[in-house]
Amino acid sequence: MLAASDWKDYKLIDVSDGERLEDWGGHILIRPDPQAIWRSGRADIRWKKADAVYHRSKSGGGSWEIFSLPKSWKIGYKGLTFNVKPMNFKHTGVFPEQAVNWDFMREKIASRGQGTRVLNLFGYTGCATMACAAAGASVCHVDASKGMVQWAKENAESCALRDRPVRYIVDDCIKFVERELRRGNRYDGIVMDPPSYGRGPGGEVWQLEDMLFDFVSKCSRLLSDKPLFFLLNSYSTGLSASVMEYLLRVTLRDIRGGTFESDEIGLVTESGLVFPSGSVARWYSNE
């Protein structure tokens, strides 16, 4: 498993009985996690001193119970600064396990040097965009949510990356990719973290397992003549890392050379447990 173990401002304290106990820059949160099917005993006193708890509703969704928490605050990771706040459906705007992917992309971009073009699809609040921009890439950031794109711009401000070459686009990712193909635009790196299910700004429906192969196939045609990487991340329990790797192998079969790899990604608790939090598949150039 690829574990994000270099955080200073975030800690996964404990995981137990369907919940995770976390320290987000000094603010203690309890959030549900369906993979935590064991009971740790919850001996840590912070289980009883959380600043906020997200309660899942039996009818779907849920809500935050906030005891002592600012509306928003900042956390840092290796020179990047992200804005955090409690959102609907337990989210905070940052997925800390994704740091393993940020590190991977920063390393690849730094090895290629200036001029690398990266397309970030389903870009969310822009953490991956900031990692790529900080490494020297020009980035096209695409997300269907106007609010998430605005959040990404705020993260650029916090990271002091406002003046970097980043395009922020509110659009359905499939339609955007189709237009880019017609325009003849190409990218050296592509990263995507598609949702299991979602709707675009025009009501377009996205169903991951039904649409992913065709979409990745289209995206593969956007790669430049000397591509650097293609990264596919997923939180869908029905899509394993090995399946995603095979999907990349099939869709990128015309690319000569490079390395394919896949694994779970996760976080390390204070007790040393490596907790799985998603899956990733990657292709990258060896040049």
C-alpha positions in Angstrom: 0.0 0.0 0.0 1.1 3.5 -0.7 0.8 5.4 2.6 0.8 9.2 2.9 3.1 9.4 5.9 4.8 12.8 5.5 2.0 15.0 6.9 2.7 17.5 9.7 -0.6 19.3 9.9 -2.8 16.2 9.6 -3.0 13.0 11.7 -5.2 9.9 11.5 -5.4 9.2 15.2 -7.6 6.1 15.3 -10.1 4.2 13.3 -12.9 2.2 14.9 -16.5 1.0 14.5 -17.3 2.8 11.3 -15.5 6.1 12.2 -12.2 7.8 11.9 -10.7 10.1 14.5 -8.5 12.8 12.9 -6.5 15.9 13.8 -6.8 18.6 11.1 -4.2 21.2 12.1 -5.2 21.1 15.8 -9.0 20.6 15.2 -10.3 17.1 16.1 -12.9 15.7 13.8 -14.8 12.4 13.9 -16.1 11.3 10.5 -17.8 8.1 9.3 -15.8 5.5 7.2 -17.6 2.3 6.1 -14.3 0.4 5.9 -13.6 0.7 9.6 -15.5 -2.5 10.5 -13.5 -3.3 13.7 -13.5 -1.9 17.2 -10.3 -0.5 18.6 -11.6 0.1 22.1 -11.4 3.9 21.6 -9.0 4.4 24.5 -7.8 7.7 23.2 -9.4 10.5 25.1 -9.8 12.5 21.9 -12.7 10.4 21.0 -14.6 12.2 23.7 -13.1 15.7 23.0 -13.8 16.1 19.3 -14.4 19.6 18.0 -17.0 18.3 15.4 -18.7 15.0 14.6 -20.4 14.1 11.3 -23.5 12.0 11.9 -24.6 9.9 9.0 -28.4 9.7 8.5 -30.1 6.3 8.1 -32.1 7.8 5.2 -28.9 9.0 3.4 -26.5 11.9 3.8 -26.0 13.4 7.3 -25.0 16.5 9.1 -22.2 18.0 11.2 -22.5 18.5 15.0 -20.0 21.2 15.7 -18.8 22.0 19.2 -15.8 24.2 18.7 -14.7 24.7 15.1 -14.0 27.8 12.9 -15.9 28.0 9.6 -12.6 27.4 7.8 -8.9 27.1 8.5 -5.6 26.2 6.7 -3.3 23.2 6.7 0.0 22.8 5.0 1.8 20.0 3.2 5.4 20.3 1.8 5.1 24.0 1.0 1.5 23.9 -0.1 -1.3 25.5 1.9 -4.9 24.3 1.6 -8.2 25.7 2.9 -10.2 23.3 5.0 -13.9 23.5 6.1 -16.6 21.0 7.0 -18.8 20.3 4.0 -21.9 18.3 3.2 -21.4 14.5 3.1 -18.5 14.5 5.6 -15.9 16.1 3.3 -13.4 18.8 4.3 -12.0 19.8 0.9 -8.8 17.8 1.3 -8.2 14.1 0.9 -5.0 13.7 2.9 -4.2 10.2 1.4 -3.9 11.9 -2.0 -0.5 13.3 -0.8 1.1 10.1 -2.3 -0.2 11.2 -5.7 0.9 14.8 -5.3 4.4 13.6 -4.4 4.4 11.4 -7.5 3.4 14.1 -9.9 5.7 16.7 -8.4 8.6 14.3 -8.8 7.8 13.5 -12.4 7.2 17.1 -13.4 10.4 18.2 -11.8 12.3 15.5 -13.7 10.9 16.9 -17.0 11.4 20.5 -16.2 9.5 23.6 -17.3 6.9 23.5 -20.0 5.0 20.3 -18.8 1.3 20.6 -19.5 -1.1 18.8 -17.1 -4.8 18.2 -17.4 -6.6 17.7 -14.0 -10.1 16.3 -14.6 -12.7 16.2 -11.8 -10.2 18.6 -10.2 -12.3 19.3 -7.0 -10.7 21.9 -4.7 -7.4 21.8 -6.6 -4.9 20.1 -4.3 -3.4 18.1 -7.2 -3.5 21.2 -9.4 -1.5 23.1 -6.8 1.0 20.3 -6.5 1.6 20.3 -10.3 1.7 24.1 -10.6 4.2 24.3 -7.7 6.5 21.8 -9.5 6.5 24.1 -12.6 3.7 22.7 -14.8 1.0 24.6 -16.6 -2.3 23.1 -15.5 -5.8 22.9 -16.9 -8.2 22.4 -14.0 -11.7 21.1 -14.9 -14.6 20.5 -12.6 -18.4 20.6 -13.0 -18.9 22.5 -9.8 -18.5 26.2 -9.8 -18.1 26.2 -6.1 -15.2 23.7 -6.2 -13.4 25.7 -8.9 -13.7 28.8 -6.8 -12.3 26.9 -3.9 -9.4 25.8 -6.1 -8.7 29.4 -6.9 -8.7 30.2 -3.1 -6.2 27.4 -2.6 -4.0 29.0 -5.3 -4.0 32.2 -3.3 -3.1 30.3 -0.1 -0.3 28.5 -1.9 1.0 31.8 -3.4 0.4 30.2 -6.9 -2.1 32.7 -8.2 0.2 33.9 -11.0 1.1 30.4 -12.2 -0.3 29.3 -15.6 -3.5 27.5 -14.4 -6.8 27.5 -16.4 -9.8 27.0 -14.2 -12.8 25.6 -16.1 -16.3 24.9 -15.0 -17.5 22.2 -17.3 -18.6 18.6 -17.7 -15.4 16.7 -18.0 -16.5 14.4 -20.8 -17.7 17.3 -23.0 -14.5 19.2 -22.3 -12.3 16.3 -23.3 -14.3 15.9 -26.6 -13.8 19.6 -27.4 -10.1 19.4 -26.6 -9.8 16.5 -29.0 -11.5 18.5 -31.8 -9.2 21.5 -31.0 -6.1 19.3 -31.2 -4.8 20.2 -27.7 -2.5 17.8 -26.0 -1.1 17.3 -22.5 2.0 15.7 -21.1 0.3 14.5 -17.9 -3.3 13.6 -17.1 -4.7 13.1 -13.7 -8.3 12.2 -12.9 -10.2 11.3 -9.7 -13.7 10.6 -11.1 -16.7 10.2 -8.7 -18.7 7.0 -8.6 -21.8 8.9 -9.5 -22.4 12.5 -10.4 -24.1 15.1 -12.5 -22.6 17.8 -14.7 -23.6 21.5 -14.8 -26.1 20.7 -17.5 -27.6 17.7 -15.8 -25.3 15.2 -17.4 -25.2 11.9 -15.5 -21.9 10.2 -14.7 -21.9 6.5 -13.7 -18.3 5.3 -13.1 -18.3 1.7 -14.0 -20.4 2.2 -17.1 -18.5 5.1 -18.6 -14.9 4.9 -17.4 -13.4 2.8 -20.2 -14.7 5.0 -23.0 -13.8 8.1 -21.1 -10.2 7.0 -20.4 -9.9 5.9 -24.0 -10.8 9.4 -25.1 -8.4 11.0 -22.6 -5.5 8.8 -23.8 -5.8 10.5 -27.2 -5.1 13.8 -25.5 -1.6 12.7 -24.5 1.3 14.4 -26.2 4.0 12.8 -28.4 6.2 12.5 -25.3 3.8 11.9 -22.4 5.0 12.0 -18.8 2.2 10.3 -16.8 -1.4 9.2 -16.7 -2.9 8.8 -13.2 -6.3 7.3 -12.4 -7.6 7.5 -8.8 -10.8 6.0 -7.4 -12.7 5.6 -4.2 -15.3 3.2 -5.6 -15.2 -0.1 -3.7 -16.3 -1.8 -6.9 -13.2 -0.7 -8.9 -10.0 -2.3 -7.7 -6.5 -1.0 -8.3 -5.6 -4.0 -10.5 -8.7 -3.4 -12.6 -7.7 0.2 -13.1 -4.2 -0.8 -14.1 -5.5 -3.2 -16.7 -7.8 -0.5 -18.0 -4.7 1.8 -18.5 -2.8 -1.0 -20.1 -5.5 -1.5 -22.6 -6.2 2.1 -23.4 -2.5 3.1 -23.5 -1.3 0.0 -25.4 0.0 2.2 -28.2 2.5 4.0 -26.0 5.9 2.5 -26.1 7.9 2.0 -22.9 7.1 3.3 -19.5 5.9 1.7 -16.4 2.4 0.6 -15.2 1.7 0.2 -11.5 -1.3 0.1 -9.2 -1.9 -0.1 -5.5 -4.2 0.9 -2.6 -3.5 4.3 -1.1 -3.9 5.0 2.6 -2.9 6.7 5.9 -1.0 5.6 8.9 -2.7 5.8 12.3 -0.8 6.8 15.5 -0.7 3.1 16.5 0.9 2.2 13.2 -2.1 0.7 11.4 -2.0 1.4 7.6 -5.6 2.2 6.8 -6.7 1.9 3.1 -8.5 4.9 1.7 -8.7 4.5 -2.0 -6.9 3.0 -5.1 -4.7 4.4 -7.8 -3.3 3.2 -11.2 -0.5 5.0 -13.0 1.5 4.9 -16.2 4.6 7.0 -16.3 7.5 7.5 -18.7 10.9 6.2 -17.7 12.8 8.8 -19.8 
